[in-house]
Amino acid sequence: MKEQKVKPSILPGFMELLPKDQILFNKMMDTIRRNYEKYGFVPLDTPLIEKSEVLLAKGGGETEKQIYRFTKGDTDLSLRFDLTVPLARYVAQHFSELNFPFRRYHIGKVYRGERNQKGRFREFYQCDIDIIGNGKLSIINDAEIPSIIYSTFKDLGFEDFTIHINNRKVLNGFFESVKVDKKVEVLRIIDKLEKIGYDAVIKELEEIGIERDSIDSIMEFIGIKGSNDDILLKLKELNIENEQFLLGLDELNKVVHYIRCFNVPEKNFIIDLTIARGLDYYTGTVYETILNNYPQIGSVCSGGRYDNLAEFYTDQKLPGVGISIGLTRLFYQLREAEIIGENASSTLSEVLLIPMGETLDYSIEIANLLRNEGIVCEIYYEDAKLGKKFAYADKLNIPYVILIGEDELQRKMVSLKNMSTGAQNIVEISEAIKTIKNRV
């Protein structure tokens, strides 16, 4: 009886890439990591699986519905759904061993059992940074974060992007001043402004019972536009005496001042009073980053300031500020929109060595020399016609081929072929190395 084959497939909501895209994905990840480390953040990893009681300490909401939860023996286990909750547990657990402010980055997979749809994943990489203080944390950290976002997205190859900044204290203080007590509901509605428009926002505010005068004040407030200095001046001219509003406005002024000190260009950041995010979490500065030519992608990097990271695990007050880049979703959307990947290569190799005749030993010697010089190369060992070997290099976009025959072996030289121009010359190995390294 013939054995039944299992059809190879993966679960919906999980991403697998061919080499060309995986190389591109890894380069993006390396760029993000390099920028995080440039600002003094230290790497951290935590287990994919945590105790359910730890992950669900906060309890309730959509998170609990989306979590992957299971038991092994008597242990109740869950897959981490973000990198922030494991960070909170980690800092609480290792508090006495850490130095504060604690600056960490974490790049890792997280899991959410979301409804399957295009561009939404159940397993995906997040790239987080957080700065955690012990008892207090300077507002200047809130200004440094946009400089990291700016540096990272510049290095990823983007020029036209804007970091949108707001302060939750400004929002909350304003709502108190106009006697709106349904702040969370109002913020949720305001957060949809870009998607549903002003008229729909007004209608929804009416539906939750907000008075018309208050609605007019809210719409006027979130409609404040202009340069960063214009917005700060207009906020001051509102003459709101609410203590929380004034504290938030002071923080916003300081953040804008220090962002400029970090040399983030004015065109790359703007105060946006419609940014609300993290309604039950963020307490001060909040950020969203938009690629201006591709607004349909939404925010590609977001985060903010919070008062107490680990309140469910310790009595220590641990304020912090951080951001997250959802790398899997960002990569998928950039790839789908053909913003990246046009000239992506399916290999990391810069050189393919082709031994001919009895020259394998010499070819390996040459490969060793190339690798010692930091040049990525591979040797074609298989028995095939020369045309097939060249076709292999061509399909993988390997820029150079080194042919090594009996003549090259006798002369202790190599035959170097540029696959783009077709030019081929017999040169000394030192000259070949210099040519390969100088390739633009």
N, C-alpha and C positions, 0 to 999 in steps of 0.2 A: 504494500500500500504506500502510495506517494505521500511524503510528509507535507502537511498543510503549512504554507508559508504565511507568516504574519505580515500584514501590510505595514510598512514603515510609516509612521506619522507621529506628530506631537499634539499635545492638548491645545485647544483654542486659548488665545490670550498669552501664549509664550512665543518668544522670538528666537529664531535660529538664522544665522547669516552665512552666506557663502564667503570664501576667503577674502575676496575683494572688499566686501562691505565690513567684514570683521576687522580687517586691517585699518580701515577708515574709522570704525567705531573705537578701536583701541587707541588710535592717534588722538581722537577727541578726548578720550578718558585721560591719556597721558598729559595732554595740554592742560586739562582742568587740574589734575594732580600737581603738575609743575607750578601752576599759579598759586594753588593753596599753600604749597610748601615754601614758595617765595616769600609769603607773608608770615612765615613762622608757625604755621599750623602743623601739629604732629599727627601722624597716622594713628587710627584706631580701628579695630575690627571687633565685632561682638558675634556671638553665635546666631546662626539663622533661626534656631529653635530656642525659645525662652519658655519659662514657666508661665502658664496662662494667667495665674494670679498676678504676676508682675506686669505682663502686657496689658491686662484688662483692669488694672488698679483703678483707672478713672471710670471705666464702666460705661455702658449704654451707647446710644447713637449708632450711626452708620458703620463705624469701625468694627463694632462687635458682630455686625451682620456679615461683614466682608472677611473676617479673619479666618485663616485656615487653622482649625483646632482639632486635635485628636488625642488619644490616650495610648500610652505604651506601658503595660503593666498597670501600676497604680498612679502613674504620673500623668497629670493633665498638661499637655503641651500645646504651643501655638507657634506658627511661623511669624517672624517679625513683619509688621505692616508698614513701618517707617523706621528711620534711624534715630529719631528723637527720643522715643520712649526707652530704647536700649541705652542711649546716652545718659538719660536721667538715672536709670538703674545703676549704670557703671559709675557715675560720679558719686552717687550716694554710697555705693558699696566700697569704693576706693578713695573716699574723701580724704582720709588722713595721709594717703600716699601721693596725692596730687598737689601740684603747685598752681596757685590761682593768681591772676586769671588763667584759666585752663583753655588753651586754644587747640582744638582738635578738628581734623577732617576725617570723614568716613565715606568711602566709596564702596557700595555693596548692593546686593540684591535684596529686594523686599517683595512681599506677597500680599495681594489683595484679591479676594474672590468677587471682583466686580462683574457686572453684566458684560458679556462679550460684545465688543463693537470695534470697528476699525480704528486703529490708532490708540486704543486703550489696552493696557496689558495687565495680566494677573501676576506676572513675574517681571520685575524691571529694576534697573539700576538707578539709585539715587546717589548724588554727589553732594554731601553736606559739609558745611563748616559751622562751627559755633564757638563763641567766646563766652565762657562761664565765669562769673565773679563769685566771690565768697562774701555775701552780705551786701555788696554794692558793686557797680560796674560803670565806669565813666562813659558819658554820652559820646565821647570821641570815638569809641568803638563802633557806634552806629554810623559814623561818617566814614570809617575805614572800610566797612563792608561794600559800599558802592564802588570804591576804588578797586576792590578785588573783582567785583563783577565786571567793571570796565576792562581791567587787564585781561581777564579770562576770555571775554567775548572778542576782544581785539585779537588775541592770540588764536582764537578759533576761526578767525578770518572775516569777522563782521565789522563793519564801519558804522552803519546807520541803525543804531539801536538806542532806546531811551530807557533809563532807570526811573520809574515812577515812584515817588516817595510821599508818604503821608505820616501822620502821627495820630494814634488812636485817642490820646488825651485831648487833642484838638477837637476831634469828632465828638467824643463823649461830653466834653465840656460845652460844646456848642449845643448839643441836644438838651442838656440840662438847662441851658440859658433860655431855650425856647419852650421849655416845659414839655418835652417829649420823653415819656418814660419807657416807651417800647423801643429802646435803643437797638437791641439785637435784631428785632424784626425789621426796623428801618434800615439798619446797616446791610442786612441781607438783600433788601430790595435795591438799595443804592448800588450794591456790588454788581447788580445785573444791568446797570445803565448802558454799558457798551453793547450788550446783547439785545435789549428790548427797547431802548430809547426813552426819551423824557416823558412822552405822553403815557406810556405803559407804566413807568415808575410812579407818576402822579396817581394813576388809577389804582395801583396796588397800595399806595400809601393811604388813599381814601378808604380802601376796602378793610384796612386794619384799624380804621377809626381815628386817623390823624386829622386834626382840625385844619381847615383850609389855610388859615393864616400861618400855621406852623409849616404846612407843605410849601407855601410860597417862600418862607424863610429858608427851608431846607434846599429847595431848588436854586434859590439865589446863592446860597452858600456854596453848594457843589459846582455852581456855574462860574465861580471865580477863576479867571484865567489870566494869562500874561506870563511875563518872565518870572523867575523865582523871586526876585526882589519885588516885583509888582504884587505877587500873591502874598508875600509876607507883609507888605505895607497895607494891602486891603484887609488882611486878617486883623492887623493892629487897629485899623480904622473902624472895625466893627464895634470897638469899645465894649467888648464883652468882659465883665468883671469876674466871671467864673474862675475859681482858683485852678481847676484842672485844665481849663482852656488856656490860661496864661502860662501854666507850666509846660503844656504841650507846645505852645507857640515859641517859648524860650528854647525848648529842645530843638524844634525845627530850625530856628535861626542858627543855633550852634552847629547842627548837622550840616546845613548848607555852607556855612563858613568853612568848616573843616574839610568837606568834600572838595571845595576849591583849593584848600591847602594841599590836598593829595593829588592835585593837577588833573582831576577829572574834567574834561571839557564841558562847558555850559550846555552845549547841544546834546549831551548824552545823559543829562538828568533833569528832572522837572518835578516840582511839587504838584501832586494830583490829589485833590481833596475827595475824589470818588473812590480811592483805594481804601478798602475796609479790611479785608482778608483776616482769617483766623479769629473769628468773632469771639470765641470763648478762650482764646489762648494769648494772642498778642496784646500788649498793654502800652506800647509806645510807638517807636518808629516802625513803619512797614514798607516793604519794597515789592515791586513787580517790574519785570524787565520785558520789554516788547521789541521785537525786530520790526522796524518801521515799515519795511517793504513787504512784510508777511504777517500782518496783524491777525489773520485768521488762525495762526498757530496759537495765539494766546500768550500768556506769560511763560517765558522760558527759564526764568530764575526768580524765585520769590522767597520771602521770609520776613523776619522782623524781630523786635525786642519783646521779651517776656519777663515777668516779675520773678517767677519761682519755678525753675526747671523740675525739681525733684520733690515737690510737695507731698507726693503720695508715698515716698520712700524714706524721707528724713525730715527732721525739724530744722535742718540747716536751710537758711534762705539763700538760694542760688539763682540770682538774676542772670540773664544771658541775652545774646543777640546772635542770629544766624540766618543762613540762607540755604536753599536746596535747588539743585539742578536735576530735573528728571531726565537723565541722559537717554534712556531707552526711547521714551516718547519723543524727545527732541530729535534724536537721530532719525527715527522713523519718519517724522513729519518733514524734516529737511530733505531726506532721501526721496520721499514721495513727491515733494514739490520740485525735485531735481535741482535743489539749491546747492547740494554737495554731491560728489561722487562721479562727476563727468569724466575726469581723467584718472580715476582710482585704479590702482594696480592690484593684480591678484597674487603678488608675491612681494616679499621683502628683499629678495636677492637683487644685487646690483650687477652681478657677473655670473655667467654660466661658463664653466670650464668644460671643454670637449676634448678628451684624450683620443688620439688616433694612433693605432699601432700599439707598440709596447711602451707606452709613455705614462701609464697610470701612476707609477711611483713619483715621477717628476710632477705630474698634475696635482697630486696630493701635497707635494712640497710647496708648489705655487699657491694652492688654496690656503695652506697654513700661513704663508707670508701675507696674503691678502687679509685674512682674518685677524692676524696680529696688528695690521694697520687699521682695523676697524671697518673693513669692507665686507659686506654680507655677500657670500657667494655659495654656489653649490656646484657639484660635479655631476655630469650626465654619465652614469655608469652603464646604462642599458645598451644592449647590442641593437643598433638601428642604423638606417641610412642617414647620411649627413643632413639631408633635407628635413627629415623628421626632427632631428635635434635642433636645427635652426627654427623650425616651426614651433617647437616647445618654448624656446626663448621668446619668440615673437608673440605667441598667445598670452604669455604671462607678462609681456611688456618689460622684460629684462633688458636694460639699456646696453649692456656689453656682453660679448662672447669672446672668450679666450680659447683659441685653437692651439693644441699642442701636438705636433707631429714629430717625426724622427729628426727632421731638419732643426726644429726649435729646440729639441732635446740636445742635439749635438752642439748647437751654438749657445745653449743656456739662455735662450730668449723665449718670447711668446708672440703669437700672432693675435693682435687685438682688433676686434671688429666692433665698430659703432653701429648698433642696430637701427638707429634713426637715420643716419646719413649713408650707411652702407660702406663707409671708408674702412679699409683694413690694412694694417701695417705690422711688420715684424719689428718689435721693439724690445729693449731690455725691460726686465720686470719692474725696475725702479721707475722707468718712464711710464709703464702701464699703470702703476699705482698712482702716479702723479696725475695722469689723464683722468682716471676714474674719480679721483678725489676732487678734481677741479670741475667736474660736470655740474653745469648750472641746472 
